[in-house]
Amino acid sequence: MTVHDSELDQYGVVHNAMYVVYIHKAREEMAASIGFSMTSIARSGNAMAVLELNIKYFKPLLRGAKFVVKVRLVQIKGTRILVDHIIETLPNREVRAQTITITTPCTDQSSHKHAPVDLL
């Protein structure tokens, strides 16, 4: 990925909200690469919703920076999925931010009850 001007705050660094966009995109791409479709989950009446997100910032991303978001599935426990993300610059792989955990419950949109684990 590349940092674009529209993603910067008034100080010339990536706005903190953009990190959430970056990790969401990376998580969707990782899921798609293993045959897991967010679209098919939504069509089935279920939803993947972020319950908790903790980000530790080490150093800001700057205008034009090239970076990668590494995604690691930590645990599936019941209906919750814990995922870690690390944002690194390219080509030197300097860590800029890391999510401590993301806890994502899978719920039925109509009843708001947890969906079955086999959906995952």
Long-range contacts (C-beta under 8 A, 24 or more apart in sequence): 1-25, 1-66, 1-67, 1-68, 1-69, 2-64, 2-65, 2-66, 2-67, 3-61, 3-62, 3-63, 3-64, 3-65, 3-67, 5-63, 8-63, 12-62, 12-63, 13-60, 13-61, 13-62, 14-60, 14-61, 14-62, 14-65, 16-55, 16-57, 19-55, 19-57, 19-87, 19-97, 20-53, 20-55, 22-67, 22-69, 22-87, 23-69, 23-71, 23-85, 23-87, 23-99, 23-102, 25-69, 26-69, 26-70, 26-71, 26-85, 27-71, 27-83, 27-85, 27-102, 30-71, 36-120, 41-106, 41-119, 44-119, 45-108, 45-109, 45-110, 46-106, 46-107, 46-108, 46-109, 46-115, 46-119, 47-106, 47-107, 47-108, 47-109, 48-81, 48-104, 48-105, 48-106, 49-104, 49-105, 49-107, 50-102, 50-103, 50-104, 51-80, 51-103, 51-104, 51-105, 52-101, 52-102, 52-103, 53-99, 53-102, 54-99, 54-100, 54-101, 55-97, 55-98, 55-99, 55-100, 56-97, 56-98, 56-99, 56-100, 57-96, 57-97, 58-95, 58-96, 58-97, 58-98, 59-94, 59-95, 59-96, 60-96, 61-87, 61-89, 61-96, 61-97, 65-89, 66-90, 66-91, 67-96, 74-101, 76-117, 76-120, 78-114, 78-117, 79-105, 79-106, 79-107, 79-114, 79-115, 79-117, 80-104, 80-105, 81-106, 81-120
